[in-house]
């Protein structure tokens, strides 16, 4: 049975070191109220079986592994993700045009069942000084826009970006382009290791399609109450 098609824009980040801890919080969530993100640490420790288990529990999964390699390797990795039945998978836009197009082409055969294919632009933990240190000129916003335009030109579905860049990207790339935004924190929550943050309402009003939220939900005494509050906050807001 395919996972429930959630109407929520919230993606809960399962940033845990093992399946037991991740499933403990999943048991306290509801697939109609959110989707789930599985990242590098959790996937490396638990493997594909955790993704299958989340699907069995009726959740849609964003597999956040940020593939970045030669085109054929990334294409095969995207096929493997699609075979797992994930809802969304991502690659690094800095892999370049040939890699992005190979990833896109690899998913054509899945038709309507293919996962959304999203590119990472500039990590939200990076500021201007960090980019200069690795040889990238300009601000994070300059680089995000350049990479997002490349991503759209290559036929991908959208990008991961800071909510602070969402407004500019939405106005320049159109309403059909998906903007996935980490760095979202409810009012009063700690910023943790994110540099460029907004509240959920601010992010959606700026143009975000989906919001990645981790610790403010997963460390809450009542995760469902926090999820419900965020869903209520962004209900009816335009993207």
Secondary structure, DSSP 4 states (H G I P E B T S, - for coil): -PPP-----EEEE---SSHHHHHHHHTTS-TTT-EEEE-HHHHHHH-HHHHHHHHHTT--EEEEEEE-S-HHHHHHHHHHHHHTT-SEEEEEGGG-HHHHHHHHHHTGGGGGGPPEEEEE-S-TT--HHHHHHTT--S-HHHHHHHHHHHHHHTT-SEEE--HHHHHHHHHHH-TTSEEEE--B--TT---TT-SS-B-HHHHHHHT-SEEEE-HHHHTSTTHHHHHHHHHHHHTT---
